[in-house]
Amino acid sequence: MVQASRIPVVTGRPMRVAVLSDTHAPRRWKSCPPAVAAQLRLADVILHAGDVCTATVLDELTGYAPVLAVVGNNDGPDVAAWGATPALEADLGGLRVAMIHDSGQAQGRPRRMRRRFPGADLVVFGHSHIPLDAEEGGLRIFNPGSPTDRRRQPRGTVGVLRIEAGRLVAADIIPVT
């Protein structure tokens, strides 16, 4: 579990969590796109599910809210030195959240993530650039897609989670391009 000191305490209102992945700076992310910044300004916490590619993006994101990040397959040592880890588990407003960059192939993903993170209510991941919000067997899995490298997707996207009283009450994929 991530130390609580890195996560703001939000009481009396829902916690809003912005979720990013696969920003691929500096090739794709020169600076925070305006539509992404609009979502980040409202966030209590930002999760980045890897392939940041340079720690300067994480520094930029901390100007909006506290950031938790995992290392992706394209991330260099500076991202790990910043504090990103291969996987993480955190309590966000009472919701048990796990995060990893690459969750493997789509077939069997929820069962595989349940084995990897048995205590999680929600697993956030990236890597595919394909937005996904699915639930199976009491585990929610969530991929925000990519805001800057949409690949075969119609739009670049970010995720927004709303947590209230320890429950995930909303998980949205927001188009930003």
C-alpha positions as CSV (number, residue, x, y, z in Angstrom):
1,M,0.0,0.0,0.0
2,V,1.1,3.5,-0.8
3,Q,1.8,5.7,2.2
4,A,-1.3,7.8,3.1
5,S,0.9,11.0,3.3
6,R,1.1,11.1,-0.5
7,I,-2.7,11.0,-0.9
8,P,-4.9,13.9,0.2
9,V,-7.6,13.2,2.7
10,V,-10.9,14.1,1.1
11,T,-13.8,14.3,3.5
12,G,-17.5,15.2,3.1
13,R,-17.4,15.0,-0.7
14,P,-16.5,12.5,-3.4
15,M,-12.9,12.1,-4.3
16,R,-12.1,12.8,-8.0
17,V,-9.2,10.8,-9.5
18,A,-7.8,11.6,-13.0
19,V,-6.3,8.6,-14.7
20,L,-3.7,8.8,-17.5
21,S,-1.6,6.3,-19.4
22,D,0.7,6.2,-22.4
23,T,1.5,9.9,-22.7
24,H,4.7,9.0,-24.5
25,A,6.6,12.3,-24.0
26,P,8.3,14.0,-25.7
27,R,7.3,12.4,-28.9
28,R,3.5,12.7,-28.2
29,W,3.3,14.9,-25.1
30,K,5.1,18.2,-25.5
31,S,3.1,19.7,-22.7
32,C,-0.2,19.1,-21.1
33,P,-2.9,19.4,-23.7
34,P,-5.6,21.9,-22.7
35,A,-8.5,19.4,-22.6
36,V,-6.4,17.1,-20.4
37,A,-5.5,20.1,-18.1
38,A,-9.2,20.8,-17.7
39,Q,-9.7,17.4,-16.2
40,L,-6.5,17.6,-14.1
41,R,-7.6,20.9,-12.5
42,L,-10.5,19.1,-11.0
43,A,-8.6,16.1,-9.6
44,D,-7.8,15.3,-6.0
45,V,-5.3,12.7,-7.2
46,I,-3.7,11.7,-10.5
47,L,-2.8,8.2,-11.5
48,H,-0.5,7.5,-14.4
49,A,-0.4,3.9,-15.6
50,G,3.0,4.1,-17.3
51,D,4.7,4.9,-20.5
52,V,5.3,8.4,-19.3
53,C,8.7,8.2,-21.0
54,T,10.2,11.1,-19.2
55,A,9.9,12.1,-15.5
56,T,9.3,15.8,-16.5
57,V,5.7,14.8,-17.3
58,L,5.2,13.5,-13.7
59,D,6.7,16.8,-12.5
60,E,4.3,18.7,-14.7
61,L,1.3,16.7,-13.4
62,T,2.2,17.4,-9.7
63,G,1.4,21.0,-10.5
64,Y,-2.3,19.9,-10.6
65,A,-2.5,17.2,-7.8
66,P,-0.5,14.5,-6.1
67,V,0.6,11.8,-8.5
68,L,1.0,8.1,-8.2
69,A,2.6,6.3,-11.1
70,V,3.8,3.0,-12.3
71,V,6.7,2.3,-14.7
72,G,5.8,1.3,-18.3
73,N,7.8,-0.6,-20.8
74,N,9.0,2.6,-22.5
75,D,10.0,4.4,-19.3
76,G,13.6,5.1,-18.5
77,P,15.4,5.1,-15.2
78,D,14.4,8.7,-14.5
79,V,10.7,7.7,-14.2
80,A,11.7,5.0,-11.6
81,A,14.0,7.5,-9.8
82,W,11.0,9.9,-9.7
83,G,9.2,7.3,-7.6
84,A,7.2,5.2,-10.1
85,T,7.2,1.5,-9.3
86,P,6.4,-1.6,-11.4
87,A,3.1,-2.0,-9.6
88,L,1.3,-0.3,-6.7
89,E,-1.6,-0.7,-4.4
90,A,-3.2,2.3,-2.7
91,D,-6.2,3.2,-0.6
92,L,-8.0,6.0,-2.3
93,G,-10.8,7.3,-0.2
94,G,-11.4,3.8,1.2
95,L,-11.3,2.1,-2.3
96,R,-8.5,-0.4,-2.7
97,V,-6.9,0.4,-6.0
98,A,-4.0,-1.4,-7.7
99,M,-2.1,-0.2,-10.8
100,I,0.2,-1.9,-13.3
101,H,1.2,-0.9,-16.8
102,D,0.8,-4.1,-18.8
103,S,-2.0,-6.4,-17.7
104,G,-1.4,-8.9,-20.4
105,Q,-3.7,-10.3,-23.1
106,A,-7.4,-9.5,-22.9
107,Q,-8.5,-13.1,-22.5
108,G,-8.6,-13.9,-18.8
109,R,-7.5,-10.4,-17.7
110,P,-10.0,-10.0,-14.8
111,R,-9.1,-13.4,-13.3
112,R,-5.3,-12.7,-13.8
113,M,-5.6,-9.3,-12.1
114,R,-7.6,-10.8,-9.2
115,R,-4.8,-13.3,-8.6
116,R,-2.1,-10.6,-8.9
117,F,-4.0,-8.1,-6.7
118,P,-6.3,-10.2,-4.4
119,G,-7.3,-7.3,-2.2
120,A,-8.1,-4.8,-4.9
121,D,-11.5,-3.4,-5.7
122,L,-10.2,-1.7,-8.9
123,V,-7.2,-2.4,-11.1
124,V,-6.0,0.4,-13.3
125,F,-3.7,-0.4,-16.3
126,G,-2.5,1.0,-19.6
127,H,-0.2,-0.3,-22.4
128,S,-2.8,-1.1,-25.1
129,H,-4.0,2.5,-25.6
130,I,-7.5,1.0,-25.7
131,P,-9.9,2.5,-23.2
132,L,-11.7,-0.1,-21.1
133,D,-14.1,-0.2,-18.1
134,A,-15.2,-3.7,-17.2
135,E,-16.2,-5.7,-14.1
136,E,-16.1,-9.4,-13.5
137,G,-16.3,-11.3,-10.3
138,G,-16.4,-8.2,-8.1
139,L,-13.2,-6.7,-9.7
140,R,-13.4,-3.6,-11.8
141,I,-10.6,-3.1,-14.4
142,F,-10.0,0.3,-16.0
143,N,-7.8,1.5,-18.8
144,P,-8.0,5.2,-19.6
145,G,-6.5,4.8,-23.1
146,S,-4.0,7.5,-24.2
147,P,-4.6,11.2,-24.4
148,T,-1.9,11.7,-27.0
149,D,-1.4,8.4,-28.9
150,R,-4.8,7.1,-29.8
151,R,-3.5,4.5,-32.3
152,R,-6.6,2.8,-33.7
153,Q,-9.0,4.6,-31.3
154,P,-11.3,7.4,-32.6
155,R,-10.2,9.9,-29.9
156,G,-7.5,10.4,-27.3
157,T,-8.9,9.8,-23.8
158,V,-8.3,10.1,-20.1
159,G,-10.2,8.5,-17.3
160,V,-12.0,10.1,-14.4
161,L,-13.0,8.1,-11.3
162,R,-15.3,9.3,-8.6
163,I,-15.0,7.7,-5.2
164,E,-17.5,8.2,-2.4
165,A,-17.5,6.5,1.0
166,G,-15.0,3.8,-0.1
167,R,-17.0,3.0,-3.3
168,L,-16.4,3.7,-6.9
169,V,-19.5,5.5,-7.9
170,A,-18.5,6.6,-11.4
171,A,-15.7,5.6,-13.9
172,D,-15.7,7.7,-17.1
173,I,-13.6,7.6,-20.2
174,I,-13.4,11.3,-21.4
175,P,-12.4,12.1,-25.0
176,V,-9.8,14.9,-25.0
177,T,-8.9,15.1,-28.8
